Amino acid sequence: MPQTTARGPRKLRSTNPRTGEPFRDIPAATKAEVLDAVAAARKVAPEWGSLDPRGRAHILKEVRHNIYSHLDVIVDTISMECGKPRAEALSAEVLQVVLSWLYLERTAPKHLRSERLGGALGFALGLPTTAQYRPYGVVGAITPWNYPFGLAMAAIAPALFAGNAVVLKPSEVTPGVGEVVKSILEPLPPGVATVVQGAGNIGAALVDAPCDKICFIGSPETGRKIAAAAAAHLTPVVMELGGKDAAIVCGDADLDLAASGIVWGANVNAGQTCAAIERVYVVDSVADEFSALVLDKLGRLRQGDDDSDVGSLTFKKQFDSVARQVKDAVGKGARLLAGGPDAGPPNQNGSLWYAPTVIDGVSDDMQAMKHETFGPLLPIIRVQDEEEAIRRANEDSFNLTASVWTTNSRRGAAIADRVKAGIVVINAHGETWGTVWAPWGGIGESGYGRLNGRLGLHEFVYPVTIGRNAIPRMKRLWWYPYDEATEDAFRHSIGALSAPAIGDKLRHVPDLVKSARRALRAKL
Ligand code: NAD
């Protein structure tokens, strides 16, 4: 049993889920330590935020170099603590972070530059405007265990490049990776990026500290609690939540490609991926062939050791939740086509292997169709045609991302336009997490706000409009007194701008000039 404070554990246990072996214990922070970290961040934030963005990017580059120097320890720790194949730790976590860092090093100085807005209209109204982008100050980041390195770094990267100091609360399920993140951030000045380890109570203390902005990546349930707690301080939040992503296989799909991509998209990180495929709608005419290809490819996946294709699940609660959903689906009449509780490597001493599983014959009352599974379970659903697939992808559940599989690029684009999701990919799935220049995020239950790209960086700055009176020697038409000439001038301005015919517009101009002159002479 972990030693606990009133509300959370004092120690976090790092465990290898492939074997069930505990690895080490890591102390959790106290609430007082969270407040100290936020106070230290608040102290250093003005200086960090006032650095020239290029100078800041130069300092942040050291973090990327540190990742390169510590690659083996990062990858080994992720792989050991998550049960994740090394190839996935390298590609979906470290490579993604390196790409994101490189993108921000190159583009953040440009994207943070002040912008002149309004153009000629601003000058015509005598008030040209500029938008400045200022960092919030202190950003609190709270992140999950499924990509514990990649997502912790993704949550803090745009905040740091934008000039905020950050306090990160990584997941209590993967505290060893939390320690690695701490050491990777060491080149930064003290207080600029602090890691506080702990469970939900420590995350709650961070939200309540309060911070100036929160970046949360996790489940919709926790997202709701954080939104409510942040609302008490009016703290804005970026919410990156879960998904029950749909793939649509059209009648003209390249079925070999679709089966390969969907087997990967459903089982990457043992399905513990926010953008994992959790339901595939296949047009009836190709459903038999598609299912046969999926089962063939699935049968060739390796599972059971450090370098298998499909890793273990990461912790017991997740294992139990996946097992419960499969049991519930089969109990309600789903047909088990592959995998299930009796397949896969045997679990001894607390290891958490679960075989990639395929079911069909599903119905809406099954847990696996209503809630995120977050495990290696792929329901195949036959539909009459693409129209039904689109309707069900939009109505049956919620998508963070979705994919369309077709050999007709026009059809692909037309279907993508109609699918409700934050991200839709044609003939691939979920890969846009790596397109670090494009916005990433969901709608509805999948969250709000964006990471990645210019929009992701701009989540961590607030725009300040600076207006300049370009004709300060002249009083303003809307100042006191509100006399008849002032009213006439406004009436004729509206006429000159919005009368339907050009002749009518022009007829207002001389009266506008006359009444404006009269009005301005009388201003106080
Ligand atoms: P979770 O919501 O259980 O926990 C996430 C984090 O929130 C953890 O660090 C946890 O300690 C903290 N937390 C828990 N209660 C809290 C509270 N009351 N106040 C503040 N912090 C609190 O999620 P999880 O199980 O770690 O992660 C899985 C979920 O994350 C899935 O739903 C998955 O889809 C989602 N996810 C989303 C994305 C995305 O980019 N949209 C990426 C990865 C994972």
Residues whose N, C-alpha, C, O or C-beta is under 5 A from the ligand:
A	BS01	NAD	I142 T143 P144 W145 K169 P170 S171 E172 G198 A199 G200 G203 A204 I217 G218 S219 P220 T222 K225 E240 L241 G242 G243 C274 S446
